[in-house]
Amino acid sequence: MPDRYDNLTQVLQDRAGSRREIVFAGGAGEARLMYGELYERSLALLGSLQSRGAEPGGKVLLQTADNQNLILAFWACLLGGVIPVPLPAGLNPEQSLRARNVWDMLGYPVVLTDEASLLASADLPGKPLVVEDLYRSVRPAALHEGKADDTAMIQFSSGSTGAPKGVTVTQRNLLATCQAMMRASAITKHDCMLNWLPLTHSTGLVGFHLMPLLADISQIHMPTRRFIEEPAVWLENAQRYGATFLMAPTFALEHCLR
């Protein structure tokens, strides 16, 4: 694919007329989102965020266990030049402590969650904004035309061996990584990707969301918890949706055999 993009916003705009889609399988049923719909709904969410003070260069902690809401919130930030910081949803004390440490480290940024995660969370930092509330008060959005070396996101380590460490990732970094993955995997327009990895993990977010978007192929996401509880569903979904590209570490493959 030609290196014709300077930022991810250009990629998503280029996919507005695509027939490819994101399928959210499992969980509370199935939901589908065409790439063009992803752009429109993320732009609507951005307008509401901007009406509450979000600005280019500002940071937003994303804490939701719902894959669809996380992707929409992630793109709302990118479209406005806001820097998303994806984190686990805070469903246990360890995740909550990690989120609070990151929140402190980044100077108390806005936290964006959804209704289900807010109810289930052990302790979200600050006064979170809720995706569903933002969609109830949509405002016109101001699109930000980012540059290749602008910060696209901040990716944090698990912090399992100490304080979490943040890595600043630029638009150029993400585009180059996706293009390298496409070449190494020999992705074609006939492929379809299936993912169970968390979208707060770089492999889940970059490898199974941004890369297929750049390649203009469909992607399917199932909740990580569903794979843990019923690993066979992963393989059943591969057959059901005709997925041609799957990935799992050795321990996950062993989990399927138990």
C-alpha positions as CSV (number, residue, x, y, z in Angstrom):
1,M,0.0,0.0,0.0
2,P,1.4,3.4,-0.9
3,D,2.6,5.5,2.1
4,R,0.1,8.2,1.3
5,Y,-1.2,9.0,4.7
6,D,0.1,11.5,7.2
7,N,-2.3,10.5,10.0
8,L,-4.9,8.0,11.0
9,T,-7.8,10.5,10.4
10,Q,-7.0,10.4,6.7
11,V,-7.2,6.6,6.8
12,L,-10.6,6.6,8.4
13,Q,-11.9,9.3,6.0
14,D,-10.7,7.2,3.1
15,R,-12.7,4.3,4.4
16,A,-16.0,6.2,4.5
17,G,-17.3,4.4,1.4
18,S,-15.8,1.0,2.3
19,R,-18.0,-2.1,2.5
20,R,-15.8,-3.5,5.2
21,E,-17.0,-3.6,8.8
22,I,-16.2,-4.3,12.4
23,V,-18.2,-7.1,14.0
24,F,-18.5,-7.2,17.8
25,A,-19.3,-10.8,18.5
26,G,-20.3,-12.4,21.8
27,G,-21.0,-10.5,24.9
28,A,-24.6,-9.2,24.8
29,G,-25.2,-10.3,21.2
30,E,-23.7,-9.2,17.9
31,A,-23.3,-5.6,16.7
32,R,-21.9,-4.4,13.4
33,L,-20.3,-1.1,12.5
34,M,-19.3,-0.2,8.9
35,Y,-16.1,1.9,8.6
36,G,-18.2,4.9,7.4
37,E,-20.4,4.6,10.5
38,L,-17.3,4.4,12.7
39,Y,-16.3,7.8,11.3
40,E,-19.7,9.4,11.7
41,R,-20.3,8.1,15.2
42,S,-16.8,9.0,16.4
43,L,-17.2,12.5,15.1
44,A,-20.5,12.9,17.0
45,L,-18.8,11.7,20.2
46,L,-15.9,14.1,19.5
47,G,-18.4,17.1,19.3
48,S,-19.7,16.3,22.8
49,L,-16.2,15.9,24.2
50,Q,-15.2,19.2,22.8
51,S,-18.2,20.9,24.3
52,R,-16.9,19.7,27.6
53,G,-13.5,21.2,27.1
54,A,-11.5,18.5,25.2
55,E,-8.8,20.2,23.1
56,P,-5.9,19.1,20.7
57,G,-3.0,17.8,22.8
58,G,-5.2,17.1,25.8
59,K,-5.3,13.6,27.2
60,V,-8.3,11.3,27.9
61,L,-8.1,8.1,29.8
62,L,-10.3,5.4,28.1
63,Q,-11.7,2.9,30.6
64,T,-14.5,0.7,29.2
65,A,-14.8,-3.1,29.0
66,D,-17.0,-2.7,25.9
67,N,-15.0,-3.1,22.7
68,Q,-17.4,-1.0,20.6
69,N,-17.4,1.9,23.0
70,L,-13.6,1.8,23.4
71,I,-13.1,1.9,19.6
72,L,-15.6,4.8,19.2
73,A,-13.9,6.7,22.1
74,F,-10.5,6.1,20.7
75,W,-11.4,7.5,17.3
76,A,-13.3,10.4,18.8
77,C,-10.0,11.4,20.4
78,L,-7.9,10.9,17.3
79,L,-10.3,12.9,15.1
80,G,-10.0,15.9,17.4
81,G,-6.2,15.7,18.1
82,V,-6.9,14.6,21.7
83,I,-4.5,11.9,23.0
84,P,-6.3,8.7,24.0
85,V,-4.8,6.6,26.9
86,P,-6.4,3.2,26.7
87,L,-6.5,1.4,30.1
88,P,-8.3,-1.7,31.5
89,A,-11.8,-0.9,32.8
90,G,-11.0,-1.0,36.5
91,L,-13.0,-4.1,37.2
92,N,-10.7,-5.2,40.0
93,P,-8.5,-3.5,42.6
94,E,-5.3,-4.0,40.7
95,Q,-6.7,-2.4,37.5
96,S,-8.2,0.5,39.6
97,L,-4.8,1.1,41.3
98,R,-3.0,1.1,37.9
99,A,-5.6,3.6,36.5
100,R,-5.2,5.9,39.5
101,N,-1.4,5.8,39.2
102,V,-1.6,6.7,35.5
103,W,-4.2,9.4,36.2
104,D,-1.9,11.0,38.8
105,M,1.1,10.7,36.5
106,L,-0.6,12.5,33.6
107,G,-1.9,15.3,35.7
108,Y,-5.5,14.3,36.3
109,P,-6.9,14.1,32.8
110,V,-10.5,13.4,31.8
111,V,-11.7,9.8,32.2
112,L,-14.1,8.4,29.6
113,T,-16.1,5.3,30.4
114,D,-19.6,3.8,29.7
115,E,-22.5,3.0,31.9
116,A,-21.8,-0.7,32.4
117,S,-18.2,-0.1,33.2
118,L,-19.0,2.7,35.6
119,L,-21.4,0.4,37.5
120,A,-19.0,-2.6,37.5
121,S,-15.8,-0.7,38.3
122,A,-14.1,-0.9,41.6
123,D,-13.0,2.8,41.6
124,L,-12.6,5.0,38.5
125,P,-10.5,8.1,39.1
126,G,-11.9,11.6,38.9
127,K,-15.4,12.3,37.7
128,P,-15.7,10.2,34.6
129,L,-17.6,11.2,31.5
130,V,-20.0,8.5,30.2
131,V,-20.2,7.6,26.5
132,E,-24.0,7.2,26.6
133,D,-24.4,10.6,28.2
134,L,-22.3,12.2,25.5
135,Y,-24.3,10.7,22.8
136,R,-27.5,12.3,24.3
137,S,-26.1,15.8,23.8
138,V,-24.3,15.7,20.4
139,R,-22.6,18.9,19.3
140,P,-20.9,19.9,16.0
141,A,-17.3,18.7,16.0
142,A,-14.1,20.5,14.9
143,L,-11.9,18.0,13.0
144,H,-8.2,18.3,13.8
145,E,-5.7,17.8,10.9
146,G,-2.8,16.2,12.6
147,K,0.8,15.8,11.5
148,A,2.8,12.6,11.1
149,D,4.9,13.4,14.2
150,D,2.0,14.4,16.4
151,T,1.4,12.1,19.4
152,A,-1.5,9.7,18.5
153,M,-1.8,7.9,21.8
154,I,0.0,6.9,25.0
155,Q,0.4,3.2,25.6
156,F,1.0,2.1,29.2
157,S,2.7,-1.1,30.4
158,S,0.9,-3.4,32.8
159,G,2.9,-2.1,35.7
160,S,3.1,-5.6,37.1
161,T,6.7,-5.1,38.1
162,G,6.4,-1.5,39.4
163,A,4.8,1.8,38.4
164,P,3.2,1.7,34.9
165,K,5.4,3.2,32.2
166,G,3.9,5.2,29.3
167,V,5.1,5.1,25.8
168,T,4.3,8.0,23.5
169,V,3.3,6.7,20.1
170,T,3.1,9.1,17.1
171,Q,0.9,8.9,14.0
172,R,3.9,8.0,12.0
173,N,4.7,5.2,14.4
174,L,1.3,3.6,14.1
175,L,1.1,3.9,10.3
176,A,4.6,2.4,9.9
177,T,3.8,-0.5,12.3
178,C,0.5,-1.3,10.5
179,Q,2.2,-1.2,7.1
180,A,5.0,-3.5,8.3
181,M,2.4,-5.9,9.7
182,M,0.5,-6.0,6.4
183,R,3.6,-6.8,4.5
184,A,4.9,-9.4,6.9
185,S,1.4,-11.1,7.0
186,A,0.8,-10.9,3.3
187,I,-2.6,-9.4,3.9
188,T,-4.9,-9.3,0.9
189,K,-8.4,-7.8,0.3
190,H,-9.9,-11.3,0.8
191,D,-8.7,-11.6,4.5
192,C,-10.8,-11.2,7.6
193,M,-9.3,-10.9,11.1
194,L,-10.7,-12.3,14.4
195,N,-9.5,-11.0,17.8
196,W,-10.1,-11.8,21.4
197,L,-7.1,-9.9,22.8
198,P,-7.9,-6.7,24.9
199,L,-8.0,-3.5,22.9
200,T,-6.0,-1.9,25.7
201,H,-3.1,-4.1,24.5
202,S,-1.0,-3.0,21.6
203,T,-1.5,-6.2,19.7
204,G,-5.3,-6.0,20.0
205,L,-5.6,-2.3,19.2
206,V,-2.9,-1.9,16.6
207,G,-2.7,-5.4,15.1
208,F,-6.3,-6.3,15.1
209,H,-8.1,-2.9,14.8
210,L,-5.8,-0.3,13.1
211,M,-4.0,-2.7,10.8
212,P,-7.2,-4.2,9.2
213,L,-8.7,-0.7,8.9
214,L,-5.6,0.4,7.0
215,A,-5.8,-2.7,4.9
216,D,-9.5,-2.2,4.3
217,I,-10.5,-5.6,5.4
218,S,-13.2,-6.6,8.0
219,Q,-12.4,-7.4,11.6
220,I,-14.2,-9.3,14.3
221,H,-13.8,-8.7,18.0
222,M,-15.0,-10.9,20.9
223,P,-14.7,-10.1,24.6
224,T,-11.5,-11.4,26.2
225,R,-13.5,-12.8,29.1
226,R,-15.6,-14.9,26.7
227,F,-12.4,-16.5,25.3
228,I,-11.1,-17.2,28.8
229,E,-14.4,-18.8,29.9
230,E,-15.2,-20.6,26.6
231,P,-12.1,-20.8,24.3
232,A,-13.9,-23.0,21.8
233,V,-16.1,-20.0,21.0
234,W,-13.1,-18.4,19.4
235,L,-12.7,-21.2,16.9
236,E,-16.5,-21.4,16.4
237,N,-16.4,-17.7,15.5
238,A,-13.6,-18.2,13.1
239,Q,-15.7,-20.7,11.1
240,R,-18.9,-18.6,11.5
241,Y,-17.4,-15.4,10.1
242,G,-14.9,-16.9,7.7
243,A,-11.9,-15.4,9.5
244,T,-8.6,-16.1,7.8
245,F,-6.3,-14.4,10.3
246,L,-6.1,-15.3,14.0
247,M,-3.3,-15.0,16.5
248,A,-2.8,-16.4,20.0
249,P,0.2,-16.9,22.3
250,T,1.1,-20.5,23.2
251,F,-0.7,-20.4,26.6
252,A,-4.0,-19.5,24.8
253,L,-3.7,-22.4,22.3
254,E,-3.1,-24.7,25.3
255,H,-6.2,-23.2,26.9
256,C,-8.2,-24.3,23.9
257,L,-7.1,-27.9,24.3
258,R,-8.0,-28.2,27.9
